[in-house]
Amino acid sequence: MLFDTHCHLDAKQFKNNINEIVNNAKKNNVSKILIPAIKPGLPNIKIKNVFLATGSHPYHSNETIKNKQKIIDGLEDAVAIGETGLDFFKCPIEKKIQIESLEFQCELAVKTSMPIILHERNSFSELIEIIRKYPDITGVFHAFHHSEKELKTIIDLNFYVGLGGMVTYKKNNILREAVKKAPLERFVLETDSPYLAPQTKRGQVNQPANLLDIAKRISLIKNKTLNEISLLTTENANRLFKL
């Protein structure tokens, strides 16, 4: 069975067919799903084997501080903090505010001993510098898209690495080489649905059922059976999120 550790099941694309999406995931051996928060607080979904994170995305970091209590109130029903992080690509929120939001959520993760889900775009060195301020923190760098060097940095910080559709893209040979060399014990799988559909589904709305395509590609990269990839990455996710 597979665990989709990063899926925006509460996105507008799934508003009218969420039960169909979840059932389709089950038919494709995806037995667990985790929904990270985008706007401050906890996603408003209650479905068996669908887990939640409480937090605030970089694109909503200007709302984080005035909505701290919403995030805190979500802790009781959450298994993680986030998705937080830094996005210096096209995010309109200034860096200072993004950092303030991130540091609040890092402090919350340390205080509660909960894992944190990190988003990173064009900000790797800055994000690493902040995470190093919190030696007791752990979590996952979601949607990993870098080289062996960055992957080693993440693992050395006792973090997991989220692998999704990008590992299947034709031009991402550097990413695949990094995955090939790194220990499977530090990987978890994700779709980031409805975004980042795997190569076989490019241009379509991504969904958690497509995690099977990602797992199959990783099994080829790592020269492991699909069953081995499924079992170990799900064990990793269960360990990370204490399930």
N, C-alpha and C positions, 0 to 999 in steps of 0.2 A: 504493500500500500504506500501511496505517496502523500506528502504533506506540502501543500502550497503555502509557503511561509510569508507571502506578500501578495495580496490580492484585494483590489478595491471593489469588493462585492457590493458596496453601497453606492457605486458610481451610477450616474444617470443612465448609462448604457444598459444597465441591468434592472432598471426600475420596474419594468413590466414583465420580466421573465426570470426573476431570481431563483425560483424553485426549479425551473427547467435547467438553469445553469448549474445549480448544485447537484441535481440528479445526473446531469450529463458528466459532471466531474466524477461522481461515484462510479459511473459506467466505465470510466477510463482510469480506475484504480486510484483516484485522488480521494482519500478518506478524511483528510483534515485540511482546513483553510484558516489562515489568519488574516484579519482585516486591520491594517494600520489606520490610525486617525489622520485626517487631513485638516479639517477645522478643529479648533481646540475642544478637547473632550473625548468622549467615547462614541464610536460608530453605533448608530441606533438599529442594530440587527440582533435578533435572537434565533439562532438555528443550531440544532445539534451538531457538534463537532466543528463549529465555526467559532474561532476564538478572536479576541479583540485586543487591541492596544489603545492606550489613552495617550494623547499628546497633541502636537501641533506641527504641521508641515512647514518648511521654510517659506513657502508661498503665503502662509497665513501667520508668519512670525510676528507681524505687527499687531495681531490679535491675542498673542500668547499671554503677555503679562497681565492684561486686564481681565483675562479669563483663566487665571491660574487655578481658581477653585474648581472650574469645570473639569480640568485635567486631573486634579487631585480627587475629585468625587468619582472619577471613573476607575480609580485604582482597584476598588473592590471586585470589579468584574473584568479586570484586564490581566493579561499574562505578560505584557511588555509595555515599555514607554516608547512613544514615537508614532508616526515617523517624523523624526527631527533631522537636523543636519545643516548643511550649507549648500546653497545653489548660487554660484556666481556666473552662471551662463546667461539666462534671460530673466531671472527672477527680478521683479521691480522693487523688492524690499531691500533697503540699504543694508550693507554688511553688518554694521553695528547692531542693528535690531535683530538680524538673523542670529548673530552670536549670542546676544542676550537670551533669546528664546532657547537656543541650544543649551546654553549653560544652565538655565533653570531646569531643563529636562534631564540633563546629566546629573545634577544634584539630586533630583527626585529619584533617578534610577539607583544611585548609590545609597540614598537613604532607605529605600524600600528593598534593596537587593534584587531588583528586577532588571532584566536585560533591556537594552535600548536598541531601537531600529534606526539606522543612520542612512540618510540620503546624501549623496555627494555628487556635485557636478561642477567641474572646473574649480575645485576648492580642496583638492586632496591634502596638500601640505598644511593648509590652514586648519582643516578639520582634525588631522592627526595631532597637530600642536595642541589643540584644545583637549582632545581625548586623553592625551598624556598627562593632563593635570589631574585626572581622576584614576589613580592606579587600581582602584577596586572595581572599576566598571567593566562590564562585558556586554556583548550584544552581537549584532550582525551589521555589516556593511552591505546594504541591499543593492541589487543591480550592479554587481561588480563588472567593470569594463576596462581594467587596466592591464599592466604587464606583471611578470613574475616579481619584480622589485616591489611594487605596491602590495601585491598579495602577501609577500613575506612580512612586510611591515604590519599589515593587519593581523596576521596570525601571531606575530610576536607580541601584539597587544592583548592576546587572549580573546580575540574576536573571531566570529564565524564569518564566512563569505557567502553571500547570496548569489546564486547563479540562475540566470533566467534566459530569455529568448536571445539575448545578444551573443551567447556562446554558440548559437547556431548560424549566425550571419556569415555570409561568404567571405567578407574581407577581414574578419576578426581572428586571423591566425595567431597573432601575438597573445590574445586572450586565451585561445585554446591551448597554446603552448604552456602558458602559466598554469592552467588547470591541470594539464597533463603531469606537471612536475610537482604539484602541491599535494599534501596529504588529504585524502578523501574525508578523513575524520573532522575536517574543519569546514566542510561545505554543507549548505542547506539549499533546497531548491525553491524556486518562486516563478510566478508568471508575471507579476505586476499588472495583471488584468485590470482594466481593458486595454492596457498599453503594451508595447513591446512584444507583439506576437512573434512566435518563432518563424524561422525562414519558410517553412512549409505553409504558413498561414499569413505571411506578410500582406499588409493592406486590409486585413480583416480585424474586427473587434476581437481582442484576445480574451480568452476565458480559461478558468482553472483546468478544464479538461486537457488543454494543450500542454500541461506539465509533463504529460507522458512523452511528447515529442522531445522536450528538453532532456528528460531523463535518458531517453534512447541515445541522443547525441553524446551525452556525457559518458554513457557506457562504452561507446566507441572510442572516445578520447582516452579514457582510463583503462581500456581493455578489460572491462569487467562485465559481468552479465547484468541485464536490466534488473533482475531480482536483487543482486548485490547492491546496485546503486540505490534502489528503492528502500531496501532495509536500512542501509547505513545512513543515508541522508535523513530518513525519517527518525531514526534513533538520535541523530545529531540534533534535530529540531526539537524532539521531545525533551532532550537533556537541556538544551538552551532555554526553552520556555517552561521547564519544570512541569511537564505534563505526564 
